């Protein structure tokens, strides 16, 4: 079975920087899929997709974003230049 990258199985929260002039804001929670404009942004960037984490993993992910050298920290810096 192929997993659809556009529809998470459980609610996810975006932990990256605010993008698109506020179109995608840090700490936005998504359940049951993504609006078309967010789905389009996700298709353009693997780094952006990685910054949507299950709400149950939020505390750990926030710590990882702050650690220089961690992959989530890298993705945060990368999406600022990609989108």
C-alpha positions in Angstrom: 0.0 0.0 0.0 1.3 3.5 -0.9 1.1 6.1 1.8 -0.4 9.4 0.6 1.9 12.2 1.7 -0.9 14.8 1.6 -3.2 13.1 4.2 -1.7 12.5 7.6 -3.2 9.6 9.7 -3.3 11.8 12.8 -3.3 15.6 13.4 0.0 17.2 12.6 1.5 20.6 13.5 3.7 22.8 11.4 6.9 23.6 13.3 8.7 25.7 10.7 8.9 29.4 10.1 5.8 31.4 9.0 5.8 31.4 5.2 3.9 33.1 2.4 3.1 36.3 4.3 1.2 34.3 6.9 -0.4 31.7 4.5 1.4 29.0 6.5 2.1 29.9 10.1 4.1 28.2 12.8 2.0 26.0 15.1 -0.8 25.6 12.6 -2.5 22.2 13.2 -4.0 20.1 10.3 -6.3 17.2 10.7 -7.8 15.2 7.9 -5.7 16.6 5.1 -4.3 20.0 3.9 -6.0 22.9 2.1 -5.1 23.1 -1.6 -2.7 26.0 -1.1 -0.8 24.2 1.6 -0.7 20.9 -0.3 0.8 22.8 -3.3 3.5 24.3 -1.0 4.3 20.8 0.4 4.6 19.3 -3.1 7.4 21.8 -3.9 9.6 21.0 -0.9 10.7 17.8 0.9 12.1 20.0 3.7 8.7 21.7 4.2 7.0 18.3 4.4 9.4 17.2 7.1 8.3 20.1 9.3 4.8 18.8 9.7 5.0 16.5 12.8 2.4 14.5 14.7 1.1 16.6 17.6 2.1 13.8 19.9 5.8 14.4 18.9 5.7 18.2 19.2 7.8 18.6 22.4 10.6 16.5 21.0 10.5 18.2 17.6 10.7 21.7 19.0 13.8 20.7 20.9 15.3 19.3 17.8 14.6 22.4 15.8 16.7 24.4 18.2 19.8 22.1 17.9 22.2 23.2 15.3 23.2 20.2 13.2 19.9 18.3 13.7 18.0 17.6 10.5 14.9 19.5 11.6 17.1 22.6 12.2 18.5 22.2 8.7 15.0 21.9 7.2 13.9 25.1 9.0 16.8 27.0 7.4 16.3 25.4 4.1 12.6 26.3 3.7 13.4 29.9 4.3 15.4 29.9 1.1 13.2 27.5 -0.9 9.8 29.1 -0.5 
